[in-house]
Amino acid sequence: MGRKPTITRDGLLDVAEALVREQGGSALTIGALAKAAGISKGGIQYSFSSRDELVSSLVDRWTSRFDAMLDETPTNDPLGFVRSYIEAMRTAQKAMDAKIAGLMVSYLENPENLKETRDWYRGIFNRMTGASSNAQAARVAFLAVEGLFLLRINGIDEDGDWTSFLDDVDAVLTRLT
């Protein structure tokens, strides 16, 4: 009978997230994760064959969590969708800091990952199609929130401005509709 695993793939992802939060994306290596998790490098490689697979798994996990926050919005309601998106960003910003976002940027250096990300964005824009003023307002608000996300990666949130900027986008969206 084999030994019962003491750490799961999800547990390793939890440790990897903590590592990135504390030390940044460049600190995430198979060796560093093994040390932080208290297991051998081989134990890590049993779950993740490479750093790229580890990073991809982290990004998939974050994306799945984010998508789950959006799934309840009807697909024919662009304004409802972008308001859900703004709320998801508020929630996600509590769980994500610039170090984790920076790791996501490095993830996009792989052309396969970039294609997957482009496909994800196409799916988002498909939920806000149409020529109506509401659909247009939803797309502009979405782009503003995404711009804020990119600025946040670059440290705009040092003073806690992020949430008030999301409030601004939401207020303008309300005035436009």
Backbone bond lengths (Angstrom), bond angles and torsions (degrees), N, CA, C in turn:
res aa  C-N    CA-C-N  psi(-1)  N-CA   C-N-CA  omega(-1)  CA-C   N-CA-C  phi
1 M - - - 1.453 - - 1.523 108.77 -
2 G 1.344 116.41 131.42 1.458 121.33 -178.71 1.514 112.08 -75.05
3 R 1.306 113.94 161.50 1.457 120.54 177.92 1.528 109.66 -71.64
4 K 1.301 117.69 138.19 1.460 121.70 178.18 1.525 108.71 -69.95
5 P 1.339 117.01 129.12 1.463 119.25 -179.75 1.535 110.95 -60.49
6 T 1.312 115.16 138.23 1.458 119.06 -179.78 1.521 111.51 -94.56
7 I 1.319 116.67 -15.70 1.458 119.51 178.82 1.524 108.50 -138.93
8 T 1.302 115.41 137.77 1.461 121.68 -177.66 1.523 110.27 -98.42
9 R 1.309 115.03 170.89 1.471 120.68 175.56 1.537 109.36 -58.50
10 D 1.338 116.80 -43.92 1.462 120.45 177.31 1.525 111.32 -63.43
11 G 1.311 116.04 -38.93 1.461 119.99 177.35 1.523 111.27 -62.72
12 L 1.325 116.18 -39.60 1.471 120.06 176.92 1.529 110.70 -65.07
13 L 1.317 116.64 -38.29 1.466 119.33 177.34 1.527 110.82 -65.66
14 D 1.331 117.48 -36.12 1.472 120.74 175.33 1.525 110.25 -60.73
15 V 1.330 116.26 -45.55 1.469 120.94 179.99 1.524 109.59 -65.44
16 A 1.330 117.01 -41.10 1.472 121.04 179.38 1.529 110.56 -62.15
17 E 1.330 117.41 -42.59 1.464 120.63 177.28 1.527 111.06 -59.64
18 A 1.306 116.39 -45.15 1.464 120.87 179.43 1.520 110.67 -61.84
19 L 1.322 116.40 -41.13 1.469 120.63 178.28 1.523 110.94 -59.87
20 V 1.328 116.29 -46.30 1.461 120.93 -178.83 1.520 110.26 -65.01
21 R 1.329 117.71 -42.06 1.468 120.73 178.99 1.523 111.67 -60.73
22 E 1.328 115.70 -42.18 1.457 120.18 -175.55 1.528 113.02 -78.82
23 Q 1.344 116.66 -36.79 1.460 118.80 -170.03 1.526 114.97 -124.62
24 G 1.322 118.14 -6.69 1.454 121.23 -179.37 1.520 112.36 93.63
25 G 1.326 115.11 165.05 1.449 121.96 -175.46 1.509 114.88 -61.82
26 S 1.338 117.17 -33.94 1.468 119.45 -178.42 1.528 112.09 -68.11
27 A 1.319 117.33 -19.29 1.464 120.95 179.75 1.530 112.42 -79.28
28 L 1.323 116.30 -11.34 1.455 119.78 -177.14 1.530 110.20 -82.85
29 T 1.309 115.32 99.52 1.460 122.44 175.13 1.524 107.44 -126.64
30 I 1.323 115.72 165.37 1.467 119.83 176.99 1.531 109.33 -59.76
31 G 1.342 116.58 -43.40 1.457 121.16 -179.55 1.518 112.86 -63.92
32 A 1.329 116.50 -44.05 1.467 120.02 179.90 1.522 111.12 -65.91
33 L 1.320 116.42 -38.76 1.458 119.89 178.29 1.525 110.67 -66.54
34 A 1.324 116.13 -41.50 1.467 119.90 178.31 1.526 110.39 -59.84
35 K 1.317 115.96 -45.46 1.464 120.49 -179.51 1.536 110.49 -63.01
36 A 1.328 116.07 -46.52 1.465 120.33 -178.44 1.529 111.84 -65.41
37 A 1.331 116.37 -33.41 1.464 120.43 -178.92 1.528 112.19 -86.11
38 G 1.333 116.14 -12.96 1.463 119.85 179.74 1.516 113.21 74.69
39 I 1.333 116.15 31.26 1.463 120.08 177.39 1.530 108.73 -132.76
40 S 1.315 116.21 175.10 1.465 120.27 -177.93 1.527 110.72 -79.03
41 K 1.331 115.92 162.25 1.461 120.47 174.80 1.525 110.12 -59.06
42 G 1.326 115.85 -38.01 1.461 120.15 177.71 1.517 111.71 -60.72
43 G 1.331 116.27 -35.39 1.462 120.63 177.22 1.520 111.21 -64.39
44 I 1.325 116.32 -37.31 1.466 120.46 176.92 1.522 109.33 -68.72
45 Q 1.337 115.62 -45.83 1.460 119.81 -176.12 1.523 112.66 -69.05
46 Y 1.311 117.29 -16.12 1.460 120.50 172.82 1.528 109.23 -65.48
47 S 1.339 116.76 -36.61 1.460 121.70 -179.92 1.524 113.18 -92.55
48 F 1.324 116.44 -35.16 1.469 121.85 -177.92 1.522 107.91 -134.38
49 S 1.310 117.15 113.23 1.465 120.29 -174.06 1.522 113.14 -70.36
50 S 1.343 116.86 -19.52 1.468 120.13 -177.89 1.524 109.52 -154.34
51 R 1.316 114.80 168.47 1.466 119.76 175.67 1.524 109.75 -62.98
52 D 1.336 116.68 -39.63 1.462 119.79 179.01 1.527 111.33 -58.56
53 E 1.327 116.87 -42.13 1.468 119.78 178.79 1.529 110.53 -66.54
54 L 1.304 117.06 -37.02 1.461 121.72 177.57 1.531 110.43 -63.34
55 V 1.327 116.81 -49.45 1.461 121.06 -179.80 1.526 109.97 -63.01
56 S 1.328 116.34 -43.54 1.461 120.43 178.27 1.523 111.05 -59.90
57 S 1.313 117.20 -39.81 1.466 121.20 178.54 1.526 111.31 -65.99
58 L 1.329 117.10 -38.74 1.470 120.19 176.30 1.526 110.47 -63.34
59 V 1.323 116.81 -46.93 1.463 120.58 -178.83 1.534 109.83 -64.17
60 D 1.326 117.53 -41.82 1.466 120.57 177.18 1.524 110.65 -59.54
61 R 1.311 115.94 -40.96 1.471 120.51 179.79 1.522 110.62 -63.30
62 W 1.331 116.87 -47.34 1.467 120.83 179.64 1.518 110.84 -63.33
63 T 1.335 116.72 -43.36 1.459 120.97 -178.97 1.527 110.62 -63.89
64 S 1.314 117.10 -42.60 1.467 120.88 178.77 1.522 111.15 -61.41
65 R 1.305 116.44 -42.68 1.470 119.77 178.59 1.523 110.94 -63.56
66 F 1.337 115.87 -42.88 1.453 120.89 -179.64 1.528 109.97 -65.38
67 D 1.331 116.38 -46.23 1.464 120.62 179.65 1.520 111.60 -60.11
68 A 1.310 117.01 -36.67 1.468 120.59 179.72 1.522 111.03 -61.60
69 M 1.327 116.94 -31.86 1.458 120.49 178.13 1.529 111.55 -70.80
70 L 1.337 116.88 -21.55 1.467 121.11 -176.96 1.520 113.30 -97.93
71 D 1.297 117.98 -16.18 1.461 121.82 -171.54 1.520 114.69 -64.36
72 E 1.306 118.53 -20.35 1.459 120.55 -176.56 1.524 112.78 -82.91
73 T 1.335 117.85 -9.87 1.457 121.50 -178.08 1.525 109.83 -81.16
74 P 1.342 117.77 130.50 1.467 119.19 176.96 1.531 111.25 -58.00
75 T 1.314 116.80 143.14 1.468 120.50 -176.37 1.523 112.87 -73.21
76 N 1.329 118.71 -16.07 1.461 120.94 -178.55 1.526 113.17 -98.56
77 D 1.321 117.44 18.25 1.468 122.13 -177.76 1.528 109.80 -126.20
78 P 1.364 117.34 84.92 1.465 118.80 -176.59 1.527 113.49 -61.08
79 L 1.324 117.40 -37.24 1.469 119.41 179.47 1.523 111.37 -68.61
80 G 1.319 116.29 -43.62 1.464 119.68 176.48 1.515 110.81 -60.92
81 F 1.330 115.19 -39.39 1.461 119.10 179.70 1.526 111.15 -64.22
82 V 1.327 117.94 -48.14 1.470 118.63 -177.01 1.524 110.70 -67.92
83 R 1.332 117.57 -32.02 1.471 118.92 174.59 1.528 110.65 -66.22
84 S 1.330 116.50 -38.60 1.471 120.15 174.77 1.523 109.98 -64.28
85 Y 1.322 116.33 -37.87 1.463 121.14 179.38 1.527 110.19 -64.03
86 I 1.321 116.27 -43.86 1.474 120.33 178.42 1.525 109.49 -61.18
87 E 1.330 116.87 -44.33 1.465 119.97 179.77 1.525 111.02 -65.70
88 A 1.324 116.83 -38.77 1.467 120.07 176.97 1.522 110.28 -63.27
89 M 1.321 117.29 -38.81 1.469 120.12 177.33 1.522 110.77 -64.52
90 R 1.328 116.69 -39.86 1.471 119.53 176.30 1.525 110.42 -58.66
91 T 1.322 116.08 -46.81 1.456 121.33 -179.13 1.518 110.82 -67.13
92 A 1.316 116.04 -44.55 1.464 120.86 -177.82 1.524 111.17 -65.81
93 Q 1.314 117.78 -34.62 1.462 119.17 -177.87 1.508 111.72 -64.70
94 K 1.328 117.14 -24.93 1.454 119.78 176.72 1.523 110.66 -70.20
95 A 1.336 115.76 -29.75 1.459 120.42 -176.85 1.522 112.77 -95.57
96 M 1.317 117.39 -14.30 1.459 119.90 -173.97 1.530 109.78 -122.06
97 D 1.304 116.42 133.68 1.445 118.46 173.62 1.521 108.79 -116.05
98 A 1.316 116.19 179.00 1.464 120.62 -175.33 1.520 112.57 -60.37
99 K 1.330 118.02 -30.43 1.465 120.07 -179.76 1.525 110.43 -65.37
100 I 1.317 116.46 -41.51 1.458 119.99 178.97 1.528 109.85 -69.84
101 A 1.314 117.10 -41.57 1.454 120.10 177.98 1.527 110.45 -61.24
102 G 1.327 117.12 -37.56 1.456 120.78 176.92 1.519 111.92 -61.47
103 L 1.321 116.30 -37.24 1.465 120.35 176.82 1.523 109.70 -64.27
104 M 1.322 116.87 -36.73 1.456 119.90 178.02 1.529 110.86 -64.50
105 V 1.331 116.92 -37.06 1.457 120.45 177.96 1.524 110.05 -62.49
106 S 1.327 117.67 -43.03 1.462 119.97 178.88 1.522 110.88 -65.13
107 Y 1.303 117.25 -28.95 1.460 122.96 176.88 1.531 110.58 -59.74
108 L 1.325 116.37 -35.65 1.458 121.56 -176.47 1.527 113.27 -74.10
109 E 1.320 117.53 -6.24 1.463 119.75 178.41 1.529 111.36 -69.19
110 N 1.308 116.94 -21.36 1.462 121.64 177.47 1.532 107.95 -83.94
111 P 1.350 118.57 123.97 1.471 120.87 -177.57 1.533 113.86 -56.87
112 E 1.328 118.37 -34.81 1.469 120.41 177.79 1.521 111.00 -65.25
113 N 1.323 116.13 -40.92 1.459 120.37 178.70 1.527 110.58 -67.41
114 L 1.327 116.79 -38.08 1.456 121.15 178.60 1.528 110.01 -62.79
115 K 1.335 117.53 -42.00 1.467 121.33 177.94 1.528 109.93 -62.14
116 E 1.322 116.66 -44.36 1.464 120.70 179.05 1.527 110.87 -60.26
117 T 1.318 116.92 -40.49 1.458 121.70 179.43 1.525 110.51 -67.95
118 R 1.317 116.66 -42.72 1.477 119.85 176.95 1.524 110.42 -60.24
119 D 1.314 117.24 -42.13 1.469 121.23 178.24 1.522 110.74 -62.68
120 W 1.334 117.16 -38.86 1.461 120.95 178.31 1.529 109.70 -61.69
121 Y 1.345 116.51 -46.07 1.464 120.27 179.37 1.528 111.23 -64.68
122 R 1.326 117.89 -37.65 1.472 119.52 176.39 1.529 110.05 -59.56
123 G 1.321 116.29 -41.19 1.461 120.47 176.99 1.524 112.00 -62.16
124 I 1.320 116.22 -38.98 1.467 120.72 177.30 1.522 110.07 -63.34
125 F 1.338 116.70 -49.03 1.465 119.56 -178.50 1.528 111.83 -66.17
126 N 1.327 118.07 -28.87 1.463 120.52 176.23 1.522 111.53 -63.25
127 R 1.313 117.46 -23.04 1.465 121.04 178.64 1.529 112.14 -83.27
128 M 1.335 115.93 -4.87 1.469 119.94 -179.23 1.527 110.93 -127.26
129 T 1.321 117.95 34.39 1.462 121.39 -177.18 1.515 110.95 -78.69
130 G 1.293 114.70 165.40 1.460 121.42 175.74 1.510 111.94 115.90
131 A 1.329 114.66 163.88 1.464 121.21 -178.31 1.523 112.13 -102.18
132 S 1.320 117.55 2.18 1.469 119.67 -179.07 1.522 110.21 -65.48
133 S 1.322 115.05 157.57 1.473 118.93 179.29 1.533 110.34 -64.28
134 N 1.332 117.49 -32.42 1.467 119.77 177.73 1.523 111.29 -66.13
135 A 1.338 117.41 -42.40 1.467 120.52 178.28 1.523 110.51 -64.85
136 Q 1.324 116.66 -40.55 1.473 120.25 178.19 1.531 110.60 -63.96
137 A 1.339 116.55 -45.05 1.468 120.39 178.96 1.524 110.39 -62.12
138 A 1.324 117.24 -39.50 1.463 121.16 179.02 1.527 110.73 -62.84
139 R 1.337 117.06 -43.66 1.476 119.84 179.88 1.527 111.24 -64.89
140 V 1.321 117.06 -42.79 1.474 120.03 179.71 1.527 110.24 -64.35
141 A 1.330 117.34 -42.54 1.469 120.46 178.24 1.527 110.07 -63.33
142 F 1.328 117.20 -42.00 1.463 120.88 177.79 1.530 110.54 -59.08
143 L 1.324 116.43 -46.87 1.469 119.74 -179.99 1.525 111.47 -62.98
144 A 1.330 116.87 -36.63 1.468 119.93 177.10 1.528 110.66 -63.87
145 V 1.323 117.20 -43.09 1.467 120.80 179.97 1.524 109.96 -65.17
146 E 1.324 117.43 -41.53 1.464 120.18 177.73 1.530 111.17 -64.53
147 G 1.332 116.58 -37.64 1.465 119.65 175.28 1.520 111.35 -62.59
148 L 1.326 116.58 -40.80 1.466 120.35 176.38 1.527 111.02 -62.07
149 F 1.333 116.21 -39.53 1.461 120.23 177.87 1.528 110.23 -59.95
150 L 1.320 116.88 -45.50 1.471 119.91 179.67 1.530 111.57 -65.39
151 L 1.323 116.51 -39.20 1.466 119.24 176.60 1.525 110.54 -65.36
152 R 1.314 116.43 -36.70 1.465 120.47 179.54 1.522 111.51 -62.88
153 I 1.333 115.76 -38.07 1.456 119.95 176.77 1.525 109.82 -56.60
154 N 1.332 115.16 -32.78 1.460 120.32 -178.19 1.526 113.42 -91.34
155 G 1.326 117.62 13.52 1.457 120.83 170.24 1.506 117.03 96.22
156 I 1.322 119.39 16.53 1.459 120.40 -178.91 1.525 112.31 -65.23
157 D 1.310 118.13 -19.94 1.458 121.32 -173.00 1.523 114.11 -90.15
158 E 1.300 118.13 14.15 1.468 119.97 -179.61 1.521 112.26 -56.33
159 D 1.335 116.92 -32.90 1.454 120.82 -178.54 1.523 113.07 -102.62
160 G 1.330 117.25 10.31 1.458 120.86 179.67 1.511 114.23 76.96
161 D 1.341 117.87 24.02 1.460 122.33 -178.07 1.525 113.86 -74.31
162 W 1.313 117.11 -19.31 1.461 122.25 -172.47 1.525 112.68 -51.46
163 T 1.308 117.55 -50.51 1.458 120.95 -176.33 1.523 111.24 -65.75
164 S 1.315 117.97 -38.64 1.471 119.05 179.60 1.528 110.99 -68.24
165 F 1.315 117.87 -32.24 1.464 120.22 175.94 1.533 110.44 -68.02
166 L 1.326 117.29 -38.44 1.466 119.80 175.05 1.524 109.71 -63.40
167 D 1.340 117.12 -38.57 1.464 121.13 176.30 1.528 110.34 -59.63
168 D 1.339 116.33 -41.37 1.470 120.88 178.89 1.526 111.14 -60.77
169 V 1.323 116.86 -45.90 1.470 120.53 179.57 1.521 109.55 -61.51
170 D 1.304 116.81 -45.02 1.461 120.91 179.94 1.530 111.10 -62.32
171 A 1.341 117.47 -41.82 1.469 121.21 -179.79 1.532 111.11 -64.97
172 V 1.321 117.17 -43.07 1.471 120.63 178.50 1.528 109.72 -65.29
173 L 1.306 116.79 -41.08 1.470 120.74 177.69 1.529 110.14 -59.30
174 T 1.304 117.51 -41.86 1.462 121.70 179.16 1.530 110.96 -64.09
175 R 1.329 116.91 -41.02 1.478 120.16 178.60 1.513 112.02 -66.77
176 L 1.331 117.48 -33.32 1.460 121.35 -177.62 1.523 112.72 -75.43
177 T 1.307 116.21 -20.74 1.471 118.39 -173.64 1.501 112.96 -113.35
